[in-house]
Amino acid sequence: MLSEPKHFICQIDGSIAKISFNRPERKNPLTFDSYSELRDWFRTLAYSDDIHAVVFLPNGGNFSSGGDVHDIIGPLTDMNMKELLSFTRMTGDLVNAMINCGKPIIAAVDGVCAGAGAIIAMASDLRVATADSKVAFLFNRVGLAGCDMGACAILPRIIGQGRAGELLYLGRSMSGQEGYEWGFFNLLAKSNDLTATALGMAERITDGPTFANSMTKKMLHQEWSMSLEQAIEAEAQAQAICMQGNDFKRAYRAFVDKKRPLFKGD
C-alpha cells in the first residue's frame, strides 16, 4: 500500500517517501478518494520501519490547489449535516494521521498552495518554498470558517495569533518571502533547487537517530496541551527511553573514537 497508492503519486527512495498530487493540469486538487487514501497511507506509515521521512513535492510547478471545485465543493452543497460532518472529520483525520505517523514530514512548496494544500503544508514538520509560492487558507472566500482541519490551533503556533488571524479572516495569499519572514517556511530555494533542498533536509534527518527523531515529533505535538511541569516530566521519560537505545551508545563510542556516528534507529 505504501508504494502503490491509486490517487496520488508516491515514490520510495531508500528510507524517504516522496509524495505529490497527480493532476498538474488542474494545479493538483484533492478529491474524496485522495483525501481518504492519503489519511490511510499515513496511518499505515506509523507501523513502517523502512520509511524514516516523508517529502511532499510540487507537480507541474504547483503544490496543491486544495479541494477540487467540481469533485468536492459541488457535491458538498447537496449533502445533509450527517454527511458533511463525516467529510470534515475525515479531512481532520488526515492531519491527525500526519501528526501521529512518527516520521518527520517536509513540504516543498512551489506555486499554488491553497485550501487543503495549505493545511498539508502547515501540518508538515518542516517547510521549504520558492519566492513564487503562494499559500492561501482561503476557506472564508468560499463562505466557510477559517477553522478547518486544525488551522486555528496549528497556524498560530507557527506564525503567531495576529498573523494567523489575518490569513484566516482575509483568505489572502502569503508569498514565499513573507512566509519565510513570518517563520512559516524554514528555507527559501530557487524552483530548480527546491526538490534537492527538501530531499537534502530529509536525508540529514534519515542519517540521524530515527527513533529519537520520532520521539521528538511526538513530544513537539503532545506538549501543546501540557503544563510546563508536565512537559518537563514527559521529556524526562522520553529521553530516558532514548538513552536505552543503541544509537545513544553508538554516538558515545563514535565521539570517543573521534568518528562520525552511524545511526541505525534502534
BAKE-23201 format. One record per residue: chain; x, y, z of N, C-alpha, C in turn. Coordinates in nm, 3 decimals. Example, Ala and Ser with C-alpha at 12.3 -4.5 7.8 and 13.67 -1.06 7.14 Angstrom:
2
  chain      n_u      n_v      n_w     ca_u     ca_v     ca_w      c_u      c_v      c_w
      A    1.319   -0.569    0.780    1.230   -0.450    0.780    1.320   -0.330    0.780
      A    1.285   -0.225    0.708    1.367   -0.106    0.714    1.290    0.003    0.787
! end
This chain:
266
  chain      n_u      n_v      n_w     ca_u     ca_v     ca_w      c_u      c_v      c_w
      A    0.082   -0.120    0.000    0.000    0.000    0.000    0.086    0.126    0.000
      A    0.196    0.126    0.076    0.276    0.246    0.087    0.338    0.287   -0.045
      A    0.373    0.193   -0.129    0.443    0.225   -0.253    0.352    0.230   -0.375
      A    0.225    0.192   -0.362    0.138    0.187   -0.480    0.000    0.248   -0.453
      A   -0.006    0.374   -0.413   -0.137    0.437   -0.396   -0.202    0.461   -0.532
      A   -0.334    0.474   -0.533   -0.407    0.492   -0.659   -0.437    0.638   -0.689
      A   -0.446    0.722   -0.586   -0.499    0.857   -0.606   -0.398    0.967   -0.579
      A   -0.273    0.933   -0.559   -0.163    1.029   -0.555   -0.036    0.954   -0.592
      A    0.070    1.027   -0.614    0.197    0.968   -0.656    0.286    0.947   -0.534
      A    0.345    0.830   -0.522    0.438    0.803   -0.414    0.556    0.723   -0.467
      A    0.674    0.774   -0.443    0.797    0.703   -0.480    0.881    0.683   -0.355
      A    0.916    0.558   -0.328    1.001    0.527   -0.213    1.146    0.527   -0.259
      A    1.226    0.616   -0.203    1.367    0.627   -0.239    1.449    0.602   -0.114
      A    1.494    0.478   -0.097    1.563    0.440    0.024    1.468    0.446    0.142
      A    1.499    0.529    0.239    1.413    0.544    0.356    1.327    0.670    0.351
      A    1.318    0.732    0.232    1.241    0.855    0.213    1.125    0.829    0.119
      A    1.006    0.870    0.158    0.888    0.861    0.071    0.863    0.998    0.009
      A    0.856    1.003   -0.123    0.830    1.129   -0.195    0.687    1.125   -0.247
      A    0.606    1.222   -0.205    0.464    1.226   -0.239    0.433    1.351   -0.320
      A    0.350    1.337   -0.421    0.297    1.453   -0.493    0.157    1.419   -0.543
      A    0.081    1.521   -0.574   -0.055    1.501   -0.625   -0.050    1.496   -0.777
      A   -0.144    1.422   -0.834   -0.124    1.376   -0.971   -0.214    1.438   -1.076
      A   -0.258    1.563   -1.055   -0.334    1.630   -1.161   -0.277    1.770   -1.184
      A   -0.155    1.776   -1.239   -0.091    1.906   -1.257   -0.166    2.000   -1.349
      A   -0.244    1.946   -1.443   -0.319    2.032   -1.535   -0.425    2.113   -1.463
      A   -0.461    2.072   -1.339   -0.560    2.146   -1.260   -0.500    2.192   -1.127
      A   -0.371    2.207   -1.126   -0.297    2.252   -1.007   -0.313    2.156   -0.889
      A   -0.326    2.028   -0.919   -0.320    1.920   -0.819   -0.425    1.930   -0.709
      A   -0.552    1.935   -0.745   -0.656    1.937   -0.640   -0.672    1.802   -0.574
      A   -0.730    1.804   -0.453   -0.763    1.680   -0.383   -0.906    1.639   -0.414
      A   -0.932    1.509   -0.407   -1.065    1.454   -0.424   -1.103    1.377   -0.298
      A   -1.227    1.331   -0.290   -1.267    1.246   -0.177   -1.173    1.126   -0.165
      A   -1.141    1.067   -0.279   -1.057    0.947   -0.278   -0.913    0.977   -0.234
      A   -0.856    1.088   -0.282   -0.718    1.117   -0.244   -0.709    1.157   -0.097
      A   -0.809    1.229   -0.047   -0.813    1.260    0.096   -0.805    1.131    0.180
      A   -0.899    1.040    0.152   -0.910    0.920    0.236   -0.791    0.827    0.217
      A   -0.741    0.816    0.095   -0.628    0.728    0.073   -0.502    0.784    0.140
      A   -0.485    0.916    0.134   -0.370    0.977    0.199   -0.377    0.960    0.351
      A   -0.497    0.976    0.407   -0.515    0.951    0.551   -0.476    0.808    0.586
      A   -0.525    0.711    0.509   -0.493    0.571    0.537   -0.345    0.541    0.516
      A   -0.284    0.610    0.420   -0.141    0.590    0.394   -0.059    0.633    0.515
      A   -0.092    0.748    0.572   -0.017    0.794    0.689   -0.046    0.708    0.812
      A   -0.166    0.656    0.823   -0.195    0.564    0.933   -0.109    0.439    0.922
      A   -0.095    0.387    0.801   -0.012    0.268    0.780    0.135    0.300    0.802
      A    0.177    0.422    0.765    0.316    0.462    0.779    0.364    0.452    0.923
      A    0.275    0.474    1.017    0.312    0.468    1.158    0.370    0.332    1.196
      A    0.338    0.228    1.120    0.384    0.093    1.151    0.494    0.046    1.057
      A    0.549    0.137    0.977    0.656    0.102    0.884    0.791    0.133    0.946
      A    0.880    0.035    0.947    1.016    0.055    0.997    1.114    0.091    0.886
      A    1.066    0.095    0.762    1.155    0.115    0.648    1.160    0.261    0.602
      A    1.056    0.338    0.629    1.049    0.477    0.587    1.071    0.566    0.709
      A    1.164    0.661    0.697    1.200    0.744    0.811    1.173    0.892    0.789
      A    1.132    0.932    0.670    1.095    1.071    0.643    1.006    1.075    0.521
      A    0.921    1.178    0.514    0.830    1.197    0.402    0.851    1.338    0.346
      A    0.853    1.348    0.214    0.864    1.478    0.149    0.748    1.496    0.052
      A    0.667    1.599    0.074    0.564    1.638   -0.022    0.629    1.728   -0.126
      A    0.612    1.694   -0.253    0.673    1.771   -0.362    0.567    1.833   -0.451
      A    0.599    1.945   -0.515    0.505    2.000   -0.614    0.505    1.917   -0.740
      A    0.407    1.941   -0.825    0.397    1.870   -0.952    0.350    1.971   -1.057
      A    0.430    1.988   -1.161    0.393    2.083   -1.265    0.400    2.227   -1.220
      A    0.484    2.256   -1.121    0.502    2.393   -1.076    0.408    2.439   -0.967
      A    0.321    2.349   -0.921    0.228    2.384   -0.814    0.224    2.273   -0.708
      A    0.195    2.313   -0.585    0.184    2.218   -0.475    0.045    2.152   -0.478
      A   -0.057    2.227   -0.441   -0.195    2.176   -0.448   -0.291    2.293   -0.433
      A   -0.397    2.289   -0.514   -0.499    2.394   -0.509   -0.609    2.363   -0.409
      A   -0.596    2.252   -0.333   -0.695    2.219   -0.232   -0.807    2.132   -0.286
      A   -0.920    2.136   -0.218   -1.033    2.052   -0.258   -1.085    2.088   -0.397
      A   -1.104    1.988   -0.479   -1.150    2.008   -0.616   -1.290    2.071   -0.619
      A   -1.305    2.179   -0.695   -1.432    2.252   -0.700   -1.544    2.162   -0.749
      A   -1.519    2.085   -0.853   -1.624    2.003   -0.913   -1.642    1.870   -0.840
      A   -1.531    1.808   -0.796   -1.539    1.675   -0.734   -1.571    1.679   -0.585
      A   -1.545    1.794   -0.519   -1.571    1.803   -0.375   -1.667    1.916   -0.341
      A   -1.633    2.039   -0.378   -1.714    2.154   -0.337   -1.858    2.142   -0.384
      A   -1.877    2.109   -0.512   -2.012    2.094   -0.564   -2.094    1.990   -0.490
      A   -2.044    1.865   -0.476   -2.119    1.763   -0.402   -2.147    1.800   -0.257
      A   -2.056    1.876   -0.193   -2.078    1.913   -0.053   -2.204    1.999   -0.036
      A   -2.235    2.080   -0.136   -2.352    2.168   -0.125   -2.484    2.090   -0.125
      A   -2.480    1.964   -0.163   -2.601    1.881   -0.167   -2.609    1.782   -0.051
      A   -2.509    1.783    0.040   -2.507    1.686    0.150   -2.586    1.736    0.270
      A   -2.635    1.641    0.350   -2.701    1.678    0.476   -2.595    1.691    0.586
      A   -2.638    1.732    0.706   -2.544    1.759    0.813   -2.462    1.636    0.852
      A   -2.524    1.520    0.858   -2.451    1.399    0.896   -2.342    1.368    0.794
      A   -2.374    1.382    0.666   -2.275    1.356    0.561   -2.162    1.458    0.565
      A   -2.197    1.582    0.588   -2.095    1.687    0.594   -2.000    1.665    0.712
      A   -2.055    1.628    0.826   -1.971    1.604    0.943   -1.879    1.484    0.921
      A   -1.929    1.384    0.852   -1.845    1.269    0.819   -1.727    1.312    0.731
      A   -1.753    1.403    0.637   -1.647    1.452    0.549   -1.545    1.536    0.627
      A   -1.592    1.631    0.706   -1.498    1.718    0.777   -1.417    1.641    0.881
      A   -1.476    1.540    0.940   -1.399    1.456    1.033   -1.294    1.375    0.957
      A   -1.328    1.330    0.838   -1.232    1.255    0.758   -1.113    1.342    0.720
      A   -1.137    1.467    0.678   -1.025    1.554    0.641   -0.940    1.588    0.764
      A   -1.005    1.608    0.878   -0.929    1.631    1.001   -0.846    1.511    1.040
      A   -0.898    1.392    1.011   -0.823    1.270    1.042   -0.695    1.260    0.960
      A   -0.692    1.322    0.841   -0.568    1.325    0.764   -0.459    1.399    0.843
      A   -0.493    1.514    0.901   -0.397    1.589    0.981   -0.354    1.507    1.102
      A   -0.450    1.445    1.169   -0.416    1.359    1.284   -0.320    1.248    1.243
      A   -0.345    1.188    1.126   -0.259    1.079    1.080   -0.118    1.130    1.049
      A   -0.108    1.251    0.992    0.025    1.308    0.966    0.099    1.334    1.096
      A    0.029    1.387    1.195    0.091    1.420    1.323    0.137    1.294    1.395
      A    0.059    1.187    1.382    0.084    1.065    1.459    0.158    0.956    1.381
      A    0.211    0.988    1.263    0.276    0.885    1.181    0.416    0.851    1.234
      A    0.472    0.934    1.320    0.603    0.905    1.377    0.721    0.938    1.288
      A    0.698    0.999    1.172    0.806    1.031    1.080    0.804    1.181    1.052
      A    0.919    1.248    1.051    0.922    1.388    1.011    0.874    1.405    0.867
      A    0.796    1.511    0.845    0.739    1.539    0.714    0.788    1.675    0.667
      A    0.835    1.682    0.544    0.882    1.807    0.485    0.792    1.841    0.367
      A    0.744    1.965    0.360    0.665    2.012    0.247    0.751    2.104    0.162
      A    0.766    2.070    0.034    0.839    2.154   -0.062    0.735    2.227   -0.145
      A    0.718    2.356   -0.122    0.605    2.431   -0.175    0.649    2.523   -0.288
      A    0.584    2.505   -0.402    0.605    2.594   -0.517    0.468    2.627   -0.576
      A    0.455    2.744   -0.633    0.331    2.781   -0.699    0.214    2.787   -0.603
      A    0.100    2.736   -0.648   -0.023    2.743   -0.570   -0.022    2.641   -0.458
      A   -0.054    2.687   -0.337   -0.066    2.600   -0.220   -0.184    2.655   -0.141
      A   -0.303    2.606   -0.170   -0.424    2.670   -0.120   -0.518    2.568   -0.054
      A   -0.604    2.620    0.035   -0.705    2.536    0.097   -0.643    2.418    0.169
      A   -0.689    2.300    0.134   -0.635    2.179    0.196   -0.487    2.160    0.165
      A   -0.441    2.212    0.052   -0.298    2.208    0.022   -0.219    2.287    0.123
      A   -0.271    2.405    0.161   -0.206    2.487    0.264   -0.207    2.415    0.399
      A   -0.316    2.344    0.427   -0.325    2.269    0.552   -0.219    2.159    0.556
      A   -0.200    2.088    0.446   -0.100    1.981    0.441    0.039    2.039    0.464
      A    0.068    2.153    0.403    0.197    2.218    0.428    0.209    2.259    0.575
      A    0.102    2.316    0.630    0.100    2.358    0.771    0.123    2.241    0.865
      A    0.060    2.126    0.835    0.068    2.009    0.923    0.200    1.934    0.908
      A    0.282    1.972    0.810    0.415    1.913    0.797    0.506    1.968    0.905
      A    0.617    1.901    0.929    0.709    1.943    1.035    0.805    2.052    0.990
      A    0.845    2.049    0.864    0.935    2.148    0.807    0.880    2.189    0.671
      A    0.908    2.314    0.631    0.856    2.365    0.505    0.965    2.442    0.431
      A    0.981    2.407    0.304    1.073    2.477    0.214    0.990    2.531    0.099
      A    1.023    2.652    0.051    0.940    2.712   -0.054    1.026    2.788   -0.153
      A    0.962    2.833   -0.259    1.023    2.926   -0.353    0.961    3.064   -0.333
      A    1.027    3.165   -0.387    0.972    3.301   -0.378    0.841    3.311   -0.454
      A    0.817    3.222   -0.550    0.695    3.226   -0.631    0.579    3.151   -0.566
      A    0.601    3.089   -0.452    0.492    3.014   -0.389    0.388    3.110   -0.332
      A    0.264    3.065   -0.330    0.153    3.144   -0.276    0.067    3.051   -0.190
      A    0.070    3.075   -0.059   -0.006    2.994    0.035   -0.131    3.070    0.075
      A   -0.246    3.006    0.063   -0.371    3.073    0.096   -0.464    2.979    0.171
      A   -0.501    3.020    0.292   -0.605    2.950    0.369   -0.737    3.019    0.333
      A   -0.791    2.982    0.217   -0.895    3.063    0.155   -1.038    3.019    0.189
      A   -1.055    2.955    0.303   -1.186    2.899    0.337   -1.295    3.006    0.346
      A   -1.261    3.124    0.401   -1.366    3.226    0.414   -1.404    3.285    0.279
      A   -1.322    3.267    0.179   -1.355    3.317    0.045   -1.460    3.230   -0.023
      A   -1.485    3.111    0.033   -1.593    3.027   -0.019   -1.705    3.015    0.084
      A   -1.711    3.112    0.177   -1.820    3.118    0.273   -1.805    3.027    0.392
      A   -1.682    2.981    0.421   -1.660    2.890    0.533   -1.570    2.954    0.638
      A   -1.569    2.897    0.758   -1.482    2.944    0.865   -1.338    2.905    0.838
      A   -1.247    2.982    0.894   -1.106    2.951    0.879   -1.061    2.834    0.965
      A   -1.149    2.788    1.057   -1.113    2.679    1.148   -1.132    2.544    1.080
      A   -1.045    2.514    0.984   -1.059    2.391    0.906   -0.937    2.303    0.928
      A   -0.959    2.177    0.963   -0.854    2.078    0.972   -0.745    2.118    1.071
      A   -0.781    2.190    1.176   -0.685    2.227    1.279   -0.612    2.357    1.255
      A   -0.656    2.438    1.157   -0.584    2.561    1.123   -0.578    2.659    1.238
      A   -0.687    2.672    1.313   -0.690    2.771    1.422   -0.606    2.726    1.541
      A   -0.569    2.599    1.547   -0.482    2.550    1.654   -0.336    2.550    1.612
      A   -0.308    2.508    1.488   -0.170    2.487    1.445   -0.107    2.614    1.390
      A   -0.178    2.686    1.303   -0.118    2.802    1.236   -0.070    2.909    1.334
      A   -0.148    2.946    1.438   -0.096    3.046    1.533    0.031    3.003    1.603
      A    0.050    2.875    1.622    0.171    2.826    1.687    0.294    2.841    1.597
      A    0.270    2.850    1.467    0.381    2.864    1.372    0.414    3.011    1.347
      A    0.312    3.094    1.323    0.337    3.232    1.282    0.281    3.336    1.379
      A    0.213    3.293    1.485    0.157    3.387    1.580    0.009    3.411    1.557
      A   -0.061    3.451    1.663   -0.206    3.466    1.659   -0.251    3.574    1.561
      A   -0.187    3.691    1.566   -0.231    3.800    1.480   -0.211    3.771    1.333
      A   -0.097    3.715    1.297   -0.070    3.684    1.156   -0.161    3.571    1.107
      A   -0.183    3.471    1.194   -0.274    3.363    1.156   -0.414    3.419    1.135
      A   -0.459    3.507    1.224   -0.590    3.567    1.209   -0.603    3.643    1.079
      A   -0.499    3.714    1.041   -0.500    3.789    0.915   -0.522    3.696    0.795
      A   -0.450    3.586    0.792   -0.464    3.494    0.680   -0.600    3.424    0.680
      A   -0.649    3.389    0.801   -0.775    3.313    0.810   -0.897    3.402    0.790
      A   -0.891    3.528    0.837   -1.004    3.619    0.818   -1.012    3.674    0.676
      A   -0.897    3.702    0.616   -0.896    3.764    0.484   -0.887    3.664    0.371
      A   -0.832    3.545    0.399   -0.817    3.445    0.295   -0.717    3.485    0.188
      A   -0.630    3.581    0.220   -0.535    3.630    0.119   -0.415    3.537    0.108
      A   -0.340    3.554    0.000   -0.221    3.473   -0.022   -0.103    3.525    0.058
      A   -0.023    3.434    0.108    0.104    3.465    0.173    0.215    3.427    0.076
      A    0.298    3.523    0.040    0.406    3.495   -0.055    0.515    3.412    0.011
      A    0.602    3.357   -0.070    0.712    3.279   -0.018    0.801    3.361    0.073
      A    0.836    3.484    0.031    0.922    3.570    0.112    0.855    3.605    0.244
      A    0.726    3.639    0.238    0.651    3.671    0.359    0.644    3.550    0.452
      A    0.618    3.435    0.395    0.611    3.313    0.475    0.743    3.281    0.542
      A    0.852    3.309    0.475    0.984    3.288    0.535    1.008    3.386    0.648
      A    0.974    3.512    0.626    0.994    3.614    0.730    0.905    3.589    0.851
      A    0.789    3.532    0.830    0.696    3.504    0.939    0.726    3.372    1.010
      A    0.817    3.293    0.958    0.851    3.167    1.021    0.769    3.048    0.973
      A    0.683    3.068    0.872    0.607    2.955    0.818    0.701    2.863    0.740
      A    0.791    2.922    0.662    0.889    2.845    0.586    1.024    2.846    0.657
      A    1.090    2.731    0.658    1.223    2.721    0.715    1.330    2.774    0.621
      A    1.309    2.752    0.491    1.406    2.793    0.391    1.335    2.838    0.264
      A    1.401    2.925    0.188    1.358    2.957    0.052    1.463    2.902   -0.044
      A    1.417    2.850   -0.156    1.507    2.797   -0.257    1.457    2.838   -0.395
      A    1.545    2.834   -0.492    1.503    2.857   -0.630    1.423    2.736   -0.677
      A    1.335    2.758   -0.773    1.248    2.649   -0.820    1.328    2.527   -0.863
      A    1.439    2.551   -0.933    1.520    2.440   -0.981    1.589    2.364   -0.869
      A    1.604    2.430   -0.753    1.674    2.369   -0.641    1.580    2.318   -0.532
      A    1.450    2.342   -0.548    1.356    2.314   -0.439    1.356    2.167   -0.400
      A    1.341    2.079   -0.497    1.335    1.936   -0.467    1.463    1.888   -0.400
      A    1.577    1.929   -0.456    1.705    1.886   -0.399    1.722    1.939   -0.257
      A    1.676    2.062   -0.232    1.688    2.120   -0.099    1.604    2.042    0.002
      A    1.479    2.013   -0.036    1.389    1.939    0.053    1.441    1.797    0.078
      A    1.486    1.731   -0.027    1.537    1.596   -0.011    1.667    1.595    0.069
      A    1.747    1.702    0.054    1.868    1.712    0.134    1.837    1.720    0.283
      A    1.732    1.794    0.318    1.689    1.801    0.458    1.642    1.663    0.505
      A    1.567    1.595    0.418    1.518    1.462    0.455    1.633    1.364    0.475
      A    1.734    1.374    0.391    1.849    1.284    0.404    1.925    1.310    0.534
      A    1.937    1.436    0.573    2.002    1.467    0.700    1.924    1.407    0.817
      A    1.790    1.411    0.806    1.706    1.353    0.910    1.724    1.202    0.916
      A    1.720    1.138    0.799    1.727    0.991    0.797    1.866    0.940    0.831
      A    1.968    1.026    0.819    2.103    0.987    0.862    2.117    0.996    1.014
      A    2.021    1.060    1.079    2.026    1.078    1.224    1.961    0.963    1.297
      A    1.943    0.978    1.428    1.881    0.872    1.509    1.730    0.872    1.488
      A    1.683    0.787    1.401    1.543    0.796    1.356    1.443    0.766    1.467
      A    1.475    0.675    1.558    1.383    0.651    1.669    1.374    0.776    1.756
      A    1.486    0.838    1.783    1.487    0.960    1.863    1.412    1.072    1.790
      A    1.426    1.078    1.657    1.352    1.179    1.581    1.201    1.160    1.594
      A    1.157    1.035    1.593    1.014    1.008    1.609    0.966    1.050    1.747
      A    1.052    1.033    1.847    1.019    1.077    1.982    1.011    1.230    1.988
      A    1.102    1.298    1.919    1.098    1.444    1.913    0.967    1.492    1.852
      A    0.924    1.428    1.743    0.798    1.467    1.679    0.681    1.447    1.775
      A    0.679    1.334    1.844    0.570    1.307    1.938    0.565    1.412    2.048
      A    0.682    1.448    2.103    0.685    1.546    2.211    0.646    1.685    2.162
      A    0.690    1.722    2.042    0.655    1.852    1.987    0.504    1.871    1.982
      A    0.432    1.766    1.949    0.287    1.777    1.936    0.215    1.753    2.068
      A    0.260    1.656    2.145    0.190    1.625    2.270    0.202    1.737    2.373
      A    0.312    1.808    2.370    0.336    1.910    2.472    0.254    2.037    2.452
      A    0.183    2.048    2.340    0.095    2.163    2.319   -0.006    2.176    2.434
      A   -0.056    2.064    2.479   -0.164    2.067    2.578   -0.115    2.040    2.720
      A    0.016    2.043    2.741    0.072    2.015    2.874    0.111    2.144    2.945
      A    0.110    2.140    3.076    0.174    2.245    3.153    0.324    2.228    3.141
      A    0.399    2.331    3.181    0.545    2.322    3.174    0.596    2.207    3.260
      A    0.539    2.191    3.376    0.582    2.082    3.465    0.555    1.946    3.402
      A    0.437    1.931    3.341    0.404    1.805    3.274    0.499    1.780    3.156
      A    0.531    1.886    3.081    0.618    1.872    2.965    0.758    1.830    3.006
      A    0.809    1.888    3.113    0.943    1.852    3.159    0.948    1.706    3.202
      A    0.843    1.659    3.269    0.839    1.519    3.310    0.826    1.427    3.188
      A    0.741    1.466    3.090    0.726    1.385    2.969    0.858    1.375    2.894
      A    0.932    1.485    2.888    1.061    1.483    2.820    1.164    1.400    2.897
      A    1.156    1.401    3.030    1.246    1.317    3.108    1.224    1.170    3.076
      A    1.097    1.131    3.066    1.067    0.991    3.033    1.109    0.958    2.891
      A    1.081    1.048    2.796    1.117    1.024    2.656    1.268    1.011    2.640
      A    1.342    1.099    2.708    1.487    1.095    2.694    1.547    0.972    2.759
      A    1.489    0.929    2.872    1.537    0.806    2.936    1.517    0.685    2.845
      A    1.404    0.683    2.772    1.381    0.574    2.676    1.488    0.577    2.568
      A    1.518    0.696    2.514    1.619    0.706    2.408    1.757    0.668    2.459
      A    1.785    0.696    2.586    1.916    0.662    2.642    1.938    0.512    2.652
      A    1.829    0.434    2.647    1.842    0.288    2.647    1.871    0.234    2.508
      A    1.861    0.319    2.405    1.878    0.274    2.268    2.024    0.258    2.229
      A    2.047    0.179    2.126    2.183    0.156    2.079    2.242    0.277    2.009
      A    2.156    0.364    1.950    2.209    0.483    1.884    2.280    0.575    1.983
      A    2.231    0.581    2.104    2.297    0.663    2.207    2.437    0.608    2.236
      A    2.447    0.476    2.244    2.577    0.412    2.269    2.670    0.430    2.149
      A    2.612    0.421    2.028    2.695    0.440    1.909    2.753    0.582    1.905
      A    2.670    0.680    1.942    2.716    0.818    1.941    2.830    0.838    2.040
      A    2.819    0.776    2.156    2.926    0.788    2.256    3.055    0.724    2.206
      A    3.044    0.602    2.151    3.166    0.533    2.104    3.230    0.610    1.989
      A    3.146    0.667    1.902    3.200    0.744    1.790    3.271    0.870    1.839
      A    3.214    0.934    1.942    3.279    1.053    1.999    3.414    1.017    2.058
      A    3.419    0.908    2.130    3.545    0.865    2.192    3.649    0.834    2.084
      A    3.602    0.770    1.975    3.693    0.733    1.866    3.716    0.845    1.766
      A    3.655    0.962    1.792    3.666    1.078    1.703    3.618    1.045    1.562
      A    3.504    0.976    1.556    3.444    0.941    1.429    3.300    0.995    1.422
      A    3.244    0.994    1.304    3.106    1.034    1.287    3.014    0.915    1.319
      A    2.914    0.930    1.405    2.830    0.816    1.439    2.744    0.771    1.320
      A    2.726    0.643    1.308    2.638    0.585    1.206    2.518    0.528    1.279
      A    2.407    0.600    1.273    2.288    0.561    1.347    2.209    0.455    1.270
      A    2.140    0.368    1.346    2.061    0.260    1.285    1.916    0.261    1.330
      A    1.880    0.356    1.415    1.739    0.370    1.453    1.691    0.272    1.557
      A    1.782    0.212    1.631    1.740    0.118    1.736    1.794    0.160    1.872
! end
